[in-house]
């Protein structure tokens, strides 16, 4: 069918809200001996996000792998993964693998121009890293290696008007976390071995760089962004001088998220431990006052994820995913890698093969219904809730207008 006009299409303006937030807590900030990971995926309002389980696999040497837009070389073995992804693309906004590695990504714009050609999306890089790594640090090496070879680019929205960006990543495993921020093929990374950390749609690594692209500083100096003297502040050097609206809004969310983490990390539930739990992370993801739980025009929080990664390797990692919009009105459903685990059909979107608008050229000229069973049920329940609320408000207004329910002692006496 032809693609209808919608708020989603209008939202592809470069200055429209485009946001995400990722969080991690590493002991002693966590209330238990575990790393706790969380992410909200903020995407176009009508976009459907599905939860996909992909088992481990063995692959023929020299085989190729089709990602969203381009092919890359396949590896001999891939790990089992659980992915929360916009259902039209190959990669994912967030996910985990069987070794307890979790990754979330964010859109970011820097002084490095966004390429016009199609390459790997940041979401493709995320999935490739989960399939090919057994630790957060190894995942970082996978992403940076693929970035160096293939670059990043291509439209990140299911829309005939291209909308592209670069990515930052939060990577975590049972023992630590990494923040990886990119600018084109260049990058800087920061290791997090204790405490709490968050990222939003902005560069946040300053002078505390743990590892970086070998040409990062020389490139910045050649461009005249850094004089080569003194400390090298990645965020300061590579951030845009004039921030677009979407990134100005991210500053407030980043500060609010950091304060929420700081407050909970310093509120111990047990001796010698912080106060951050999976429930606390879910509460942060549901926080609408800060904008972390987004509902703004053409964009909203379309899916959320929280993972508990115990430091004890004998204990299983538990991943909670909504597969539905608005975490404040969604249930976090648990998932554990184990024998017999399989795809839940209720959270799997329909497929359209070669006729999919992402496959036919020019792309995204038609529209298909990607809603899965759980999404449809969730939206029906939401409409019913909102209808009940509207009726309740109308009844209340009617009662107030007629004087019904007015407290005794405040009725005006006759003749007064």
KOLKEKOL-311137 format. One record per residue (C-alpha): residue number from 1; x, y, z; residue in one letter. Coordinates in steps of 0.1 Angstrom, whole numbers. Last residue first. Example, Ala and Ser with C-alpha at 12.3 -4.5 7.8 and 13.67 -1.06 7.14 Angstrom:
# KOLKEKOL-311137
> 2,137,-11,71,S
> 1,123,-45,78,A
//
This chain:
# KOLKEKOL-311137
> 416,-270,359,509,X
> 415,-308,356,505,X
> 414,-308,318,505,X
> 413,-276,304,520,X
> 412,-245,298,498,X
> 411,-233,262,501,X
> 410,-198,260,515,X
> 409,-208,243,548,X
> 408,-212,210,531,X
> 407,-186,202,504,X
> 406,-198,204,468,X
> 405,-202,168,454,X
> 404,-227,179,428,X
> 403,-225,216,420,X
> 402,-238,211,385,X
> 401,-206,223,369,X
> 400,-184,203,393,X
> 399,-204,171,386,X
> 398,-201,176,348,X
> 397,-164,183,351,X
> 396,-160,151,371,X
> 395,-180,131,345,X
> 394,-159,145,317,X
> 393,-127,136,335,X
> 392,-139,101,342,X
> 391,-150,96,306,X
> 390,-116,108,293,X
> 389,-98,85,317,X
> 388,-119,55,306,X
> 387,-110,64,270,X
> 386,-73,66,278,X
> 385,-74,32,295,X
> 384,-93,17,266,X
> 383,-68,32,241,X
> 382,-39,18,261,X
> 381,-54,-17,262,X
> 380,-58,-17,225,X
> 379,-23,-4,221,X
> 378,-9,-32,243,X
> 377,-29,-59,225,X
> 376,-16,-47,191,X
> 375,20,-45,203,X
> 374,17,-80,218,X
> 373,5,-95,186,X
> 372,31,-78,163,X
> 371,26,-46,144,X
> 370,46,-43,112,X
> 369,19,-30,89,X
> 368,35,-21,56,X
> 367,41,13,40,X
> 366,54,22,5,X
> 365,82,44,-8,X
> 364,106,33,19,X
> 363,136,26,-3,X
> 362,141,35,-39,X
> 361,146,7,-44,X
> 360,129,-23,-28,X
> 359,146,-39,3,X
> 358,135,-14,31,X
> 357,100,-13,16,X
> 356,97,-51,21,X
> 355,87,-68,-12,X
> 354,118,-90,-12,X
> 353,107,-106,21,X
> 352,76,-92,38,X
> 351,80,-103,74,X
> 350,55,-101,103,X
> 349,67,-88,136,X
> 348,78,-110,165,X
> 347,67,-102,200,X
> 346,39,-127,203,X
> 345,59,-154,185,X
> 344,83,-159,216,X
> 343,115,-172,201,X
> 342,131,-201,218,X
> 341,149,-211,250,X
> 340,153,-249,252,X
> 339,185,-249,273,X
> 338,192,-215,287,X
> 337,195,-177,281,X
> 336,172,-159,305,X
> 335,144,-135,296,X
> 334,121,-115,319,X
> 333,92,-93,307,X
> 332,91,-56,318,X
> 331,55,-46,318,X
> 330,44,-15,300,X
> 329,25,17,309,X
> 328,54,37,324,X
> 327,77,19,300,X
> 326,60,37,271,X
> 325,59,16,240,X
> 324,59,-22,238,X
> 323,86,-49,235,X
> 322,90,-44,273,X
> 321,123,-62,279,X
> 320,138,-76,311,X
> 319,172,-95,309,X
> 318,183,-118,336,X
> 317,219,-130,338,X
> 316,223,-165,352,X
> 315,243,-172,384,X
> 314,274,-195,381,X
> 313,295,-165,368,X
> 312,291,-147,401,X
> 311,294,-110,390,X
> 310,257,-110,384,X
> 309,245,-93,352,X
> 308,210,-78,357,X
> 307,195,-64,325,X
> 306,169,-36,320,X
> 305,153,-29,286,X
> 304,129,-4,271,X
> 303,108,0,239,X
> 302,91,27,219,X
> 301,99,57,240,X
> 300,83,85,221,X
> 299,88,107,190,X
> 298,65,125,166,X
> 297,54,150,192,X
> 296,71,144,225,X
> 295,64,114,247,X
> 294,98,104,262,X
> 293,105,85,294,X
> 292,139,102,300,X
> 291,121,135,297,X
> 290,130,144,332,X
> 289,93,146,343,X
> 288,85,114,325,X
> 287,105,90,347,X
> 286,97,54,335,X
> 285,133,46,326,X
> 284,144,58,360,X
> 283,118,36,377,X
> 282,130,6,357,X
> 281,165,13,368,X
> 280,154,14,404,X
> 279,135,-19,400,X
> 278,167,-35,386,X
> 277,186,-23,416,X
> 276,207,8,425,X
> 275,210,15,462,X
> 274,247,13,468,X
> 273,266,-13,488,X
> 272,288,-14,519,X
> 271,259,-22,542,X
> 270,226,-30,524,X
> 269,200,-7,508,X
> 268,225,21,504,X
> 267,213,55,491,X
> 266,244,69,475,X
> 265,239,50,442,X
> 264,202,61,442,X
> 263,211,99,443,X
> 262,239,96,418,X
> 261,218,76,394,X
> 260,190,101,395,X
> 259,215,130,392,X
> 258,231,114,361,X
> 257,198,109,345,X
> 256,187,145,351,X
> 255,220,158,337,X
> 254,218,136,306,X
> 253,181,145,301,X
> 252,189,182,303,X
> 251,218,179,279,X
> 250,197,158,255,X
> 249,174,187,249,X
> 248,203,208,236,X
> 247,212,179,213,X
> 246,178,177,196,X
> 245,177,215,192,X
> 244,209,216,172,X
> 243,242,226,190,X
> 242,262,254,175,X
> 241,299,246,182,X
> 240,293,209,173,X
> 239,311,185,197,X
> 238,345,171,185,X
> 237,370,191,206,X
> 236,349,196,238,X
> 235,337,160,239,X
> 234,372,146,233,X
> 233,390,168,258,X
> 232,427,166,250,X
> 231,448,181,278,X
> 230,474,207,270,X
> 229,487,217,236,X
> 228,479,201,202,X
> 227,460,231,191,X
> 226,427,213,188,X
> 225,399,219,163,X
> 224,422,231,136,X
> 223,413,203,113,X
> 222,449,190,113,X
> 221,448,190,151,X
> 220,416,170,153,X
> 219,430,145,128,X
> 218,463,142,148,X
> 217,443,137,180,X
> 216,421,109,167,X
> 215,446,91,145,X
> 214,452,61,168,X
> 213,415,57,175,X
> 212,411,59,213,X
> 211,416,40,246,X
> 210,410,49,283,X
> 209,399,85,277,X
> 208,393,106,308,X
> 207,399,140,291,X
> 206,362,144,283,X
> 205,339,116,273,X
> 204,303,128,272,X
> 203,295,133,235,X
> 202,258,140,231,X
> 201,225,121,226,X
> 200,224,105,261,X
> 199,248,85,282,X
> 198,248,73,317,X
> 197,273,61,343,X
> 196,272,46,378,X
> 195,300,35,401,X
> 194,329,11,395,X
> 193,350,-3,366,X
> 192,339,21,339,X
> 191,363,22,309,X
> 190,361,52,286,X
> 189,363,50,248,X
> 188,372,74,220,X
> 187,363,71,183,X
> 186,371,80,147,X
> 185,353,64,117,X
> 184,326,91,116,X
> 183,327,106,151,X
> 182,322,78,176,X
> 181,317,74,213,X
> 180,323,42,232,X
> 179,314,40,269,X
> 178,326,8,286,X
> 177,312,-13,314,X
> 176,326,-37,340,X
> 175,325,-71,357,X
> 174,294,-90,345,X
> 173,293,-73,311,X
> 172,285,-38,298,X
> 171,287,-17,266,X
> 170,272,18,263,X
> 169,275,30,228,X
> 168,276,63,208,X
> 167,264,65,173,X
> 166,266,86,141,X
> 165,236,101,124,X
> 164,214,97,94,X
> 163,179,108,83,X
> 162,169,101,47,X
> 161,134,113,36,X
> 160,116,83,22,X
> 159,111,71,59,X
> 158,118,41,79,X
> 157,144,60,100,X
> 156,181,54,104,X
> 155,190,63,69,X
> 154,225,52,59,X
> 153,260,55,73,X
> 152,288,40,93,X
> 151,322,31,82,X
> 150,331,-3,66,X
> 149,366,-12,76,X
> 148,373,12,105,X
> 147,338,9,118,X
> 146,341,-29,117,X
> 145,373,-28,138,X
> 144,358,-2,162,X
> 143,327,-23,167,X
> 142,345,-56,172,X
> 141,371,-40,195,X
> 140,343,-26,217,X
> 139,326,-60,218,X
> 138,359,-75,231,X
> 137,359,-50,259,X
> 136,323,-58,268,X
> 135,330,-95,269,X
> 134,322,-126,250,X
> 133,321,-110,215,X
> 132,309,-119,180,X
> 131,271,-119,180,X
> 130,268,-90,204,X
> 129,293,-70,184,X
> 128,274,-76,151,X
> 127,242,-66,168,X
> 126,256,-33,180,X
> 125,273,-25,147,X
> 124,241,-30,129,X
> 123,224,-6,152,X
> 122,251,20,145,X
> 121,241,16,109,X
> 120,267,0,86,X
> 119,272,16,52,X
> 118,248,35,29,X
> 117,262,68,14,X
> 116,255,103,26,X
> 115,282,103,53,X
> 114,275,123,85,X
> 113,300,151,87,X
> 112,326,150,115,X
> 111,320,181,137,X
> 110,296,159,158,X
> 109,261,145,157,X
> 108,250,117,180,X
> 107,223,89,181,X
> 106,226,65,210,X
> 105,234,28,214,X
> 104,228,1,239,X
> 103,249,-30,245,X
> 102,247,-59,269,X
> 101,273,-88,273,X
> 100,262,-116,296,X
> 99,278,-144,277,X
> 98,246,-155,261,X
> 97,242,-122,243,X
> 96,224,-90,251,X
> 95,203,-63,233,X
> 94,197,-27,225,X
> 93,187,-6,195,X
> 92,191,-35,171,X
> 91,205,-44,137,X
> 90,187,-60,107,X
> 89,160,-33,101,X
> 88,123,-30,97,X
> 87,113,-43,131,X
> 86,129,-16,151,X
> 85,150,-37,174,X
> 84,151,-53,208,X
> 83,176,-81,205,X
> 82,183,-114,224,X
> 81,215,-130,212,X
> 80,231,-165,208,X
> 79,268,-163,199,X
> 78,282,-164,164,X
> 77,308,-189,150,X
> 76,328,-189,117,X
> 75,326,-151,111,X
> 74,306,-135,83,X
> 73,321,-110,60,X
> 72,299,-78,55,X
> 71,270,-71,33,X
> 70,253,-36,30,X
> 69,220,-20,38,X
> 68,204,-35,69,X
> 67,230,-63,73,X
> 66,234,-91,48,X
> 65,262,-115,59,X
> 64,287,-131,36,X
> 63,303,-165,36,X
> 62,340,-170,34,X
> 61,341,-199,58,X
> 60,307,-215,62,X
> 59,289,-205,94,X
> 58,282,-219,128,X
> 57,254,-205,149,X
> 56,242,-194,183,X
> 55,205,-188,185,X
> 54,188,-155,175,X
> 53,160,-143,198,X
> 52,141,-113,185,X
> 51,121,-87,205,X
> 50,101,-64,182,X
> 49,99,-26,180,X
> 48,71,-10,161,X
> 47,75,25,148,X
> 46,44,48,151,X
> 45,59,73,175,X
> 44,93,76,158,X
> 43,121,64,182,X
> 42,132,67,217,X
> 41,148,34,229,X
> 40,151,35,267,X
> 39,181,16,281,X
> 38,192,-2,313,X
> 37,223,-21,326,X
> 36,229,-35,361,X
> 35,263,-49,369,X
> 34,260,-73,398,X
> 33,271,-78,434,X
> 32,238,-64,448,X
> 31,227,-29,457,X
> 30,246,-15,427,X
> 29,268,16,432,X
> 28,296,-6,447,X
> 27,294,-22,422,X
> 26,287,-12,386,X
> 25,256,6,376,X
> 24,247,13,339,X
> 23,224,37,321,X
> 22,214,44,285,X
> 21,192,72,273,X
> 20,177,77,238,X
> 19,167,107,217,X
> 18,155,121,185,X
> 17,133,151,190,X
> 16,129,171,157,X
> 15,158,193,146,X
> 14,168,172,116,X
> 13,132,170,104,X
> 12,123,133,103,X
> 11,93,140,126,X
> 10,70,149,97,X
> 9,72,114,84,X
> 8,63,100,119,X
> 7,35,124,123,X
> 6,18,107,94,X
> 5,12,109,56,X
> 4,3,75,44,X
> 3,27,52,25,X
> 2,11,36,-5,X
> 1,0,0,0,X
//
